Amino acid sequence: MSDTPDLPGEVSRRQVITRAAAIGAAIPAAGLLGACATGSSSEKKDNTKVDNSNVANPFGVKDDAALNVVIFPGGYSDKYATEVHEKMYKEKFPKATVKHEGIQDIDPVIGPRFQSGDVPDFLNNSGEKAVNMGKLVGDKQLSLLDKLWAAPSLDTPGKTVRDTLIPGTIESGSFNGESLQLNYVFTVYGLWFNANQFKEKGWDGAPKDFDAFTALCEKIKAAGVTPFGYAGANAAYYMFEVIMTSAAKIGGAGVLKALDNLEDGAWKHEAVLQAAEYWAMIGSKYSDKAFEGLKHTEVQLKQNQGSLAIYPSGSWLESEQKKDTPATFEYAMMNVPTGKTTKLPVTSVHATASEPYVIPAKAKNLAGALEYARIMLSKKGAAEFTKLTGSLTSVAGAADAVKVTPGTESAKKALSGAGKDVFTFYWADDYKDGLGLPARSATNDLFFGRIDAKKYVEVLQAAADKVKKDPSVTKIKR
Amino acid sequence: MRHGKYRFVAGFLALPVLLYVFYVWVPFGYSFYFSLTRYRGTDVPPVFVGLDNFTTLFTDTPEFWKALTHNGVILLIMPLVTIVIALIFAFFLNVGGKAKGGVTSGVRGSKFYRLVFFFPQLLALPIVAVLFQSIYRPDDSGLINGALNKLGLPKIGFLIDTNIALLSIIAVMVWQAVGFYVVLFSAGMSSIPKEIYEAADLDGASRWTMFYKVTLPLLWDNIQVGWVYLGIAAFDVFALVDVLSVNRGGPSFSTTVLSMEVVNKIGAGNYGMASAMGVMLFFCTLTFAAISLRVTKRESIEY
């Protein structure tokens, strides 16, 4: 019950990789798992002939071949498939039959079908009961998606599918360097506020650096409102997310990459130190010590009630708070500020791709499945998805013309404003035990004034060094 | 006939024993095994590493030592305070009142108090924890801090001040446990023959003398049982720490206990280490129970 709140962006790719890597190592030794079911066919026979000059049908889909699509009807429902993507597919290939299955419990229903070989062509492997990606990767049950990325975009002339995606999308679905998963939904992180409150009080909703942000906090404080805060009881993650974002802006995304790769002294990088120092100052001067004892829902409610101005979170916040948001409250997102000297512009954002789709290696209509994915990743397919679900997709700028809720709208603007400067980090999930959990504790210590920034980076550097030295932890290079 | 009797007894025992073995001993066995392995994912087989996990635990896991220390602190404070309070309450409820016609009884309204004291025991531990979340909440909406604020006093960060967070949690444990031990000790006291109290009363013994010289020795068995129960509870505390503490055992690991660290390790996918801690917890509890039963052993008095 005091679990960290769900982070939709945190579909732990890295945990999957860790496991997949471990499986890869274990298979020769133990021959475990359903390796028997697939061992013989580990070399995928992929007969699709790709002709990228044929924009209409690069994969050579047979127009009468049936396509079996399985969608997880969760938070996004499965209407986007039945009413948009499948219809678009049918329009292209009128003779084909599309067999749609909306399945809640993916693993119990689809898992056995991987064993028998009667796999769907296209699978939305999502939800609590998704088929374990580690198993699928380890057993080589999935098709490589490289052809998809290299294919021409369906409705953006002159560009490949890869070109149309937000940076980081393909990487987020890669396992040991193999691109096997399409992550379709994008979560944007930033600092959230009530646009109406800011307008009414004349506060600056887009401070560009630390000094401007401090000035803003000073104004808010003078108005009797707590300027900034997060919930220490269960959501320390939200805060080190902010520190990471500032650090990446000051020192470039390479700073985060170094942390992910457990490089020596990475935590002691000037940018991390500066970011930690700044946010510790905000914690001591412009927050409320009591927040450490509150949960994320309680702090979010305080914001809805107007006693807290700025709150760090992801783009799910608006829909999470739907029930408690008064009509006068309009969610908007500002970029995490950066230091005086900055490598990335303040408009760069931390964002992650999630909601996984895969194509089984033994799909009968492999070409059709690739084409279906290409349809999803077309501007039209993505825009319609956003229209139906209110969520942003991995297709850059696809939702620009779509009318969405105010909060999503500002996330959308932030994302398109960032352009190529989109980054994320993985260490908190990759090394949750050795680094993620210590970071939560240390971040509370820092923000609520028990340690200073120097000590903070020292503690986390020591934790990272320990992980690096631990032979039992699978390391993941980025 | 004899044979038939054994079969009868065995028939009754077989099923419970089987269930016990399957649901208690088998998981125990697994934990011991996993504690000797490196095991980080449910779909990867455990790798045997000998005592590596324990070496890491002892030499390179500060949170383990913190958790162990906190369990120790709880073990020292919580049973003692609970038993003392429960004894005092029970004494007043049963023999603390005025002697009427040579018959001692509890203070006025003792039946009502007994009910009130027992009430927290009726609530499940997580509910108690949620209740105290509201009581301890560090802002104005907290029961205590709201009142302090109205009185113009400074707020107390019950669960966010590293100096008092653990004590705040111990206080909840005591609050929750006292009722049960009041009832336990009351039952014990009511089985002490009234004549002994009457005799003491005639000899002019004060209430406190009666308590020390009569009640306490004759209640020793109950106190011993209570001590062991509370001691074992001191090694658990999971539900309270999980719900009440900040950031699962925080702030800054100031409230973490072994069971919390076990769960934290499981949550982080480090099953080998979690099992090693679980095994340590097992031995701690076992040692405590053995020692306390040995130490508190006394001749029981028959009357």
Interface residues (C-beta under 8 A of the other chain):
Chain A: M1 S2 Q15 T18 R19 A22 I23 A26 A30 L32 L33 N132 G134 K135 G138 G232 A233 N234 A236 D288 K289 A290 E292 G293 L294 K432 D433 G436 L437 R440 S441 N444 D445 F448 R450 K466 S472 V473 T474
Chain B: R38 R40 G41 D43 V44 P45 V49 D60 P126 Y136 R137 P138 D139 K155 G157 F158 L159 I160 T162 D242 V243 S245 V246 N247 R248 G250 P251 S252 F253 N264 K265 G267 A268 G269 N270 G272 M273
